[in-house]
């Protein structure tokens, strides 16, 4: 088969690109996805992430290497392996980050990526339930909605945070991110609006778009320093070659895109040789500069029922299911978190450096079931970590997962900020109306003093987990210390681009799904313009 464009990865960015490129009927596009179609019904029910995360039929089920910053622990890194990618598994939270994030990208030399450049792309993609304004769009493919569920414990948290001195903010995606409030969601009429639902479903019958599922791309084919196509394995394990007349676009995400580059001989020559791969083009930072948001999850037992109690009995579960079936309402419309806050840990910080995710339930992990007591969760993460990790190949076999080395909490700033965030969480819990609803601090326990920096840091190292925002492994920049240039072209290789969260030169100050979709929109414009 031969096409004009091949897009590798049908995730948050790849679905956007496939949609925009195939809008030209004279252009042929192949979209390759290693996973299958998004037919699992739990994908489309908002609370279905409890069933899809850690499910190998739709999740790559990655785990990190033991990390010294986490007291030697390995942790889960779910990533979507299905149409829609991680947007089919994630917590449905629509967060763009701060305008300063993108202005920093521009100041690093990435022309065209400042806030004024990317805001129109966010608006173009969006169908905002609240309506159009200077910061939001309507009529776009991606539906963005308000919560369809409220719970008293989350309302109490928002009120307590205000009592602690943090302002209420009705729109953290508007003029200013700082403050507390409620999440906006990628949902439509009580259903998940993944990138596959938003961008692929309406155009699946286009004759010039070929969606190939269960296609594991093993390498890019090159003629000298020009990409000419790719090789992939089908469901039966047969190798097939796809020829590309114009460009190959990698949108496999922060793990798979650098892995494909390295398997194709593009990366650190010494590392490639150690893994049995002949180096073709030296780009030493492929797989480097890895960033992620690490969350510390504080759990408080309550003296009144929470969602833990609502879902415990089979009768209640049946009632919840019926309410969803009849009205698309109730707990099954719930995102990963209800309330949020973007705050500064110190007065001298210019913009918020921590984020809260507040949940009216508690569990050790999505997919493992809720705790057998009334409780809620305050998750806090550092927004702009300094720590950088990396990915290593695990030999030349494309089916072998890469080694993920996150290097969490490897700088003093990161350690200090997460400890400050935990202490802020504990202080909010002391304010009413929340304090009156709390019967006990379950994690980390009230026996740990907020003045005990080393003890709190040790608790964080032993208990924190990823919030699933890997970025930066094909970082954008203007010279070959980067992997791609501001047009997303791989440095030194023709007809090859990367377009997903791996290109972020610095992680954004918030959840990464909305920026991934924006990156897909930006890449589409660059490709259409031939830039």
C-alpha positions in Angstrom: 0.0 0.0 0.0 1.1 3.6 -0.7 -0.4 6.8 0.8 0.5 10.4 1.1 0.7 10.5 4.9 1.0 7.9 7.5 0.1 8.8 11.1 1.4 6.4 13.7 -0.8 6.3 16.8 -4.5 7.0 17.0 -4.3 8.8 20.3 -5.1 12.4 21.4 -2.9 14.0 18.7 -3.0 11.3 16.0 -6.8 11.3 15.6 -6.8 15.1 15.1 -4.1 14.9 12.4 -5.9 12.1 10.6 -9.1 14.1 10.6 -7.6 17.3 9.4 -5.4 15.8 6.7 -8.1 13.6 5.2 -10.4 16.6 4.9 -8.7 17.1 1.6 -10.2 14.4 -0.7 -7.1 14.5 -2.9 -4.9 13.4 0.0 -4.6 9.8 1.1 -4.0 9.1 4.8 -3.3 5.9 6.8 -3.8 5.9 10.5 -2.1 3.0 12.3 -2.9 2.0 15.9 -1.2 -0.8 17.8 -4.4 -1.5 19.7 -7.9 -2.3 18.6 -11.1 -0.4 18.0 -12.8 1.3 20.9 -15.6 -1.2 21.2 -15.2 -1.9 24.9 -18.4 -0.3 26.4 -16.5 0.8 29.5 -14.4 3.2 27.4 -17.5 5.3 26.7 -18.8 5.5 30.2 -17.0 8.2 32.1 -16.3 6.2 35.2 -15.1 3.3 33.1 -11.5 4.1 33.8 -12.0 1.9 36.8 -12.4 -1.0 34.3 -10.0 0.0 31.5 -6.8 1.0 33.4 -4.6 -2.1 33.9 -6.7 -4.0 31.4 -4.1 -5.3 28.8 -6.7 -5.4 26.1 -6.7 -1.6 26.0 -3.8 -0.5 28.2 -0.1 -1.0 27.5 0.3 -1.6 31.2 3.7 0.0 31.5 5.7 0.0 34.8 8.7 2.1 35.7 12.0 0.7 36.7 12.7 0.8 40.5 13.2 4.5 41.3 15.5 5.8 44.0 13.3 8.9 44.3 10.4 6.6 45.3 12.4 4.6 47.8 13.1 2.0 45.2 9.5 1.4 44.1 8.2 0.6 40.6 4.9 2.2 39.7 2.3 1.7 37.1 2.2 4.0 34.0 -1.1 3.2 32.1 -1.1 4.3 28.5 -4.0 3.7 26.0 -3.6 0.9 23.4 -6.8 1.5 21.5 -8.4 4.0 19.2 -8.4 7.2 21.1 -5.2 6.2 22.9 -5.0 7.5 26.5 -8.0 9.8 25.9 -10.0 6.6 25.9 -8.7 5.6 29.4 -8.0 8.9 31.1 -9.8 10.8 33.9 -11.6 13.1 31.3 -10.2 16.3 32.8 -9.9 19.2 30.4 -7.0 21.4 31.5 -4.9 23.5 29.1 -2.1 24.7 31.5 -0.9 28.2 32.0 -0.4 30.8 29.3 3.1 31.3 30.7 3.9 27.6 29.8 3.5 28.3 26.1 5.2 31.7 26.3 8.2 29.9 27.8 8.2 27.5 24.9 8.4 30.4 22.5 11.1 32.1 24.5 13.2 28.9 24.2 13.2 29.6 20.5 10.1 27.7 19.5 8.5 30.3 17.3 4.7 29.8 16.8 4.1 28.1 20.1 3.4 31.1 22.4 0.1 31.5 24.1 -1.3 33.8 21.4 -0.4 31.2 18.8 -2.0 28.2 20.6 -5.1 29.7 22.1 -6.9 29.8 18.7 -6.1 26.1 18.3 -7.6 25.2 21.7 -10.7 27.2 20.8 -10.9 25.6 17.3 -10.9 22.1 18.8 -13.5 22.9 21.5 -17.3 22.7 21.7 -17.6 24.4 25.1 -20.9 23.8 26.9 -20.6 27.2 28.7 -20.6 29.0 25.3 -18.1 31.1 23.3 -16.0 33.8 24.9 -12.4 35.1 24.4 -11.0 31.9 25.9 -13.4 29.2 24.6 -14.8 28.0 21.4 -18.0 26.3 20.2 -18.7 24.1 17.3 -15.4 22.2 17.4 -15.1 18.4 17.5 -14.2 18.1 21.2 -17.1 18.4 23.6 -16.1 20.1 26.9 -18.8 20.0 29.6 -19.4 20.9 33.2 -19.7 18.3 35.9 -23.0 16.3 35.9 -22.5 15.2 39.5 -21.8 17.0 42.8 -20.9 15.6 46.2 -21.0 17.4 49.5 -17.5 16.5 50.5 -16.1 18.1 47.4 -18.2 21.2 47.9 -16.9 21.3 51.5 -13.3 21.1 50.2 -13.8 24.1 47.8 -15.3 26.1 50.7 -12.6 25.1 53.1 -9.9 26.0 50.6 -11.5 29.5 50.3 -11.5 29.7 54.1 -7.8 28.9 54.0 -7.3 31.9 51.7 -7.4 30.5 48.2 -9.8 32.3 45.8 -12.7 30.7 44.0 -12.1 30.4 40.2 -15.0 29.4 38.0 -12.8 28.8 35.0 -9.2 27.7 35.4 -9.0 27.6 31.5 -9.9 31.3 31.3 -8.0 34.5 32.0 -6.2 33.1 35.1 -5.6 29.6 36.3 -5.1 30.3 40.0 -7.8 29.4 42.5 -10.1 26.5 43.4 -13.2 25.2 41.7 -14.5 22.3 39.7 -13.1 20.4 36.7 -14.3 20.8 33.1 -14.6 17.4 31.3 -14.2 15.9 27.9 -17.7 14.5 27.9 -20.8 14.8 25.7 -24.3 14.0 27.1 -22.8 11.9 29.9 -20.5 9.9 27.6 -16.7 10.1 27.2 -15.6 12.3 24.3 -12.3 10.7 23.4 -10.2 12.0 20.5 -11.5 9.0 18.6 -15.1 9.9 19.3 -14.5 13.6 18.6 -12.2 13.4 15.5 -12.5 9.8 14.0 -16.1 8.7 14.5 -17.6 11.4 12.3 -15.2 10.7 9.4 -14.5 7.0 9.5 -16.2 6.5 6.1 -13.9 8.9 4.2 -12.6 6.9 1.2 -9.2 8.5 1.5 -8.7 7.5 5.1 -7.5 4.0 6.0 -7.6 3.2 9.7 -5.5 0.2 10.5 -5.8 -1.3 13.9 -3.7 -4.0 15.7 -0.8 -2.6 13.7 2.5 -2.5 15.7 4.9 -0.2 13.9 8.4 -1.8 14.1 10.5 0.8 12.3 10.5 3.7 9.8 12.0 2.9 6.4 14.6 5.3 5.3 16.4 6.2 2.0 19.5 7.8 3.4 18.2 10.6 5.6 14.7 10.6 4.1 11.7 8.7 5.6 10.0 6.7 2.9 7.4 4.7 4.9 7.2 2.2 7.7 7.1 -1.5 8.6 4.4 -2.9 10.9 3.2 -6.2 12.3 -0.5 -7.1 11.8 -2.6 -9.0 14.3 -1.2 -12.3 13.0 2.4 -11.1 13.4 3.0 -10.7 9.7 5.3 -7.9 8.7 3.9 -5.4 6.2 5.4 -2.4 4.5 3.6 0.9 4.0 5.1 3.3 1.5 4.6 7.1 2.1 4.9 9.7 -0.6 5.0 12.7 1.6 5.4 12.4 5.3 5.4 10.0 8.3 4.0 11.5 11.5 4.7 9.8 14.8 1.9 10.3 17.3 2.6 7.4 19.6 3.0 9.4 22.7 6.0 10.0 25.0 6.9 6.3 25.2 6.1 4.9 21.8 7.3 7.7 19.6 10.9 7.7 20.9 10.9 3.9 20.9 10.0 3.8 17.2 12.7 6.4 16.4 15.3 4.3 18.3 14.2 1.1 16.7 14.7 2.9 13.3 18.3 3.7 14.1 17.6 7.3 15.2 19.0 8.2 18.7 22.0 8.0 20.8 24.5 5.8 18.8 26.0 4.1 21.8 22.7 3.2 23.3 21.5 1.9 19.9 24.5 -0.3 19.5 24.1 -1.7 23.0 20.6 -2.8 22.0 21.6 -4.4 18.7 20.5 -1.6 16.4 22.7 0.0 13.7 22.8 3.7 14.2 21.6 5.7 11.2 21.3 9.2 12.5 22.7 10.6 15.8 20.1 12.4 18.0 21.3 11.8 21.5 18.3 13.2 23.3 15.7 10.8 21.8 14.1 9.3 24.9 15.7 11.8 27.2 14.3 14.8 29.1 11.3 12.8 30.3 9.0 14.6 32.7 5.9 13.5 34.5 3.6 14.8 37.3 3.9 12.9 40.5 1.0 12.9 42.9 0.8 12.5 46.6 -2.6 11.1 47.6 -3.9 12.1 51.0 -6.9 10.1 52.3 -9.2 11.3 55.1 -11.8 9.2 56.7 -15.2 10.8 57.1 -18.0 10.8 59.7 -20.7 10.9 56.9 -21.1 8.7 53.8 -19.0 9.3 50.7 -19.1 7.6 47.3 -17.3 4.7 48.9 -20.5 3.8 50.6 -22.7 4.5 47.6 -21.0 1.8 45.5 -20.4 -0.8 48.1 -23.7 -2.8 47.9 -25.0 -4.6 44.8 -28.4 -2.9 45.2 -26.8 0.5 45.1 -24.7 -0.4 42.1 -27.9 -1.5 40.3 -29.5 1.9 41.2 -26.5 3.8 39.9 -26.5 1.8 36.7 -30.2 2.4 36.1 -29.9 6.1 36.7 -27.1 6.3 34.2 -29.0 4.2 31.6 -32.2 6.3 32.0 -30.8 9.8 32.5 -27.0 9.7 31.8 -26.6 11.1 35.3 -25.2 10.0 38.7 -21.9 8.5 39.8 -21.3 6.8 36.4 -20.8 10.2 34.8 -18.0 11.0 37.3 -14.5 11.9 36.1 -11.4 11.0 38.0 -11.8 14.1 40.2 -14.6 16.6 40.9 -12.9 19.6 42.5 -9.5 21.1 41.7 -7.2 23.9 42.8 -4.2 25.6 41.3 -2.1 27.2 44.1 1.3 28.7 44.9 3.4 27.1 47.6 5.2 30.4 48.3 4.5 34.1 47.8 7.5 34.5 45.6 6.2 31.9 43.0 5.0 33.8 39.9 2.2 31.3 39.0 0.6 28.3 40.7 3.1 25.5 41.1 0.9 22.8 42.6 -2.5 21.3 41.5 -5.1 19.5 43.6 -7.4 16.7 42.4 -10.2 16.1 44.9 -12.2 12.9 44.8 -15.3 11.9 46.8 -14.0 8.4 47.1 -10.7 6.7 48.1 -8.9 3.7 46.7 -5.4 2.4 46.4 -5.6 2.6 42.6 -8.4 2.9 40.0 -9.4 -0.7 39.1 -8.7 -2.1 42.6 -12.0 -1.0 44.2 -12.8 1.6 46.9 -11.8 1.4 50.5 -14.2 -0.3 52.9 -14.9 2.9 54.9 -16.2 6.4 54.3 -13.4 8.6 52.9 -12.3 11.1 50.3 -9.0 11.9 48.6 -6.9 15.0 48.2 -4.3 14.4 45.5 -1.6 17.1 45.1 1.1 17.3 42.4 3.9 19.6 41.5 3.1 21.3 38.2 6.6 22.1 36.9 9.1 19.4 38.1 12.8 20.0 37.5 13.5 16.2 37.6 14.3 14.6 34.2 14.1 11.0 33.4 14.8 8.8 30.3 13.7 5.8 28.4 16.0 2.9 27.5 15.4 0.3 24.8 15.1 -3.3 26.1 16.8 -4.8 23.1 15.8 -4.7 19.4 12.4 -6.4 19.7 9.6 -3.9 19.1 7.2 -5.9 21.3 9.5 -5.4 24.4 8.5 -2.5 26.6 11.1 0.1 27.0 12.7 0.7 30.4 11.1 3.8 32.0 13.5 5.6 34.4 11.6 8.7 35.7 14.1 10.0 38.3 11.3 11.4 40.4 12.2 13.8 43.2 15.8 14.1 42.2 16.1 17.9 42.8 15.7 19.9 46.0 13.0 22.1 44.4 10.9 19.1 43.6 11.2 17.7 47.1 10.4 21.0 48.8 7.4 21.7 46.5 5.7 18.4 47.0 6.2 18.5 50.8 4.8 22.0 50.8 1.8 20.8 48.8 1.1 18.0 51.3 1.3 20.5 54.1 -1.2 22.8 52.3 -3.5 19.9 51.9 -3.4 19.1 55.5 -4.0 22.7 56.5 -7.1 22.9 54.2 -8.4 19.9 56.0 -8.4 21.9 59.3 -10.9 24.5 58.0 -14.6 24.2 58.1 -16.9 23.1 56.6 -14.5 20.3 55.7 -12.9 19.8 59.2 -16.3 18.9 60.7 -16.7 16.1 58.2 -13.3 14.5 58.8 -13.1 11.8 61.5 -9.5 10.8 60.9 -6.5 11.4 58.7 -5.8 8.0 57.2 -2.9 8.9 55.0 -0.3 10.0 55.9 -1.8 10.0 59.5 -2.0 12.8 62.0 1.1 11.4 63.9 3.3 12.9 61.1 3.9 16.5 62.0 3.7 19.2 59.3 7.0 20.4 60.7 8.7 17.1 59.9 10.1 17.8 56.5 12.2 14.6 56.2 9.4 12.4 57.5 6.9 13.9 55.1 9.3 13.6 52.2 9.9 9.9 53.1 6.1 9.4 53.1 5.8 10.9 49.7 8.6 8.8 48.4 7.0 5.6 49.7 3.4 6.4 48.7 3.2 8.8 45.7 2.2 7.6 42.2 2.2 9.0 38.7 -0.8 11.1 37.6 0.0 9.7 34.1 1.4 12.8 32.2 4.6 11.6 30.5 6.1 14.2 28.2 9.3 15.6 26.7 11.1 12.5 25.2 11.2 14.0 21.7 11.6 17.6 22.9 11.2 20.5 20.5 14.0 23.0 20.1 16.0 24.9 17.5 19.2 22.8 17.5 20.1 19.2 17.5 20.3 18.9 21.2 16.5 18.7 20.6 14.7 16.0 18.7 12.3 18.0 16.6 12.3 21.6 15.4 9.4 24.1 15.9 7.7 22.7 12.8 7.9 19.3 14.5 10.3 17.9 11.9 12.9 15.5 13.2 16.3 17.2 13.1 18.3 15.8 10.2 15.7 13.4 8.8 13.4 14.5 5.9 9.7 13.7 5.7 9.4 12.7 9.4 7.7 14.6 12.2 6.6 13.9 15.8 3.3 15.3 17.1 2.3 14.4 20.6 3.2 15.2 24.2 6.8 13.9 23.7 7.6 17.2 21.8 7.0 19.4 24.9 10.2 21.2 25.8 8.8 21.6 29.3 5.8 19.9 30.8 2.6 22.1 31.0 1.2 23.2 34.3 -1.8 20.8 34.3 -3.2 17.7 32.7 -1.9 16.9 29.3 -4.9 15.6 27.2 -6.1 19.1 26.0 -2.5 20.2 25.1 -2.0 16.9 23.2 -5.1 17.7 21.1 -3.8 21.2 20.6 -0.5 19.8 19.4 -2.5 17.7 16.8 -4.2 20.8 15.6 -0.9 22.7 15.3 0.7 19.8 13.4 -2.2 19.7 11.0 -1.7 23.4 10.2 2.0 22.9 9.7 1.4 19.9 7.4 -1.3 21.7 5.4 1.0 24.7 4.9 3.9 22.5 3.9 6.0 24.3 6.6 
